[in-house]
Amino acid sequence: MPLTASKLRADIYRILDRVLETGVPVEIERKGRMLRIVADTAPSKLANLTRRPYLASDPEDLVEMDWSDTWDAERAADPGPPGPEPGGTSEGGTSGRG
């Protein structure tokens, strides 16, 4: 929905800032004609991200890492008993038998 020239004049700085931040153009109706305020280039969403270090060591160290001393083959083959069934009773609750 286009803005009127009066609305633009009342909130021009807020409207201009919104166009710059979002990249969404604003239409203004003036004397039966449409005008459009458009940002030069749309802002990149990626440009707003903060660059963070994602790896504190050499990536080759991960490839050559030896996990054999912490790997438990038995546990990997048998992860243990399954958890409680959905809707089951918890310890200390009633089983429905009386």
DABELZI-V841258 format. One record per residue. SS is DSSP state (2 for helix, 1 for strand, 0 for the rest). NEAR is the number of other C-alpha atoms within 12 Angstrom. Layout:
# DABELZI-V841258
((SS;NEAR) (SS;NEAR))
This chain:
# DABELZI-V841258
((0;10) (0;19) (1;23) (1;22) (2;22) (2;13) (2;18) (2;22) (2;14) (2;13) (0;15) (2;19) (2;13) (2;15) (2;27) (2;24) (2;18) (2;20) (2;23) (2;21) (2;21) (2;20) (0;20) (0;20) (0;24) (1;28) (1;22) (1;24) (1;19) (1;16) (0;9) (0;10) (1;13) (1;16) (1;18) (1;22) (1;24) (0;22) (0;19) (0;14) (0;14) (0;17) (0;18) (0;12) (0;11) (2;9) (2;10) (2;10) (0;9) (0;9) (0;8) (0;7) (0;7) (0;9) (0;10) (0;10) (0;11) (0;11) (2;11) (2;10) (2;11) (2;12) (2;10) (0;10) (0;13) (0;10) (0;11) (0;9) (0;8) (0;11) (0;11) (0;12) (2;12) (2;10) (2;11) (2;10) (2;9) (0;10) (0;11) (0;9) (0;8) (0;8) (0;11) (0;10) (0;9) (0;8) (0;8) (0;13) (0;13) (0;12) (0;8) (0;7) (0;9) (0;10) (0;11) (0;7) (0;5) (0;4))
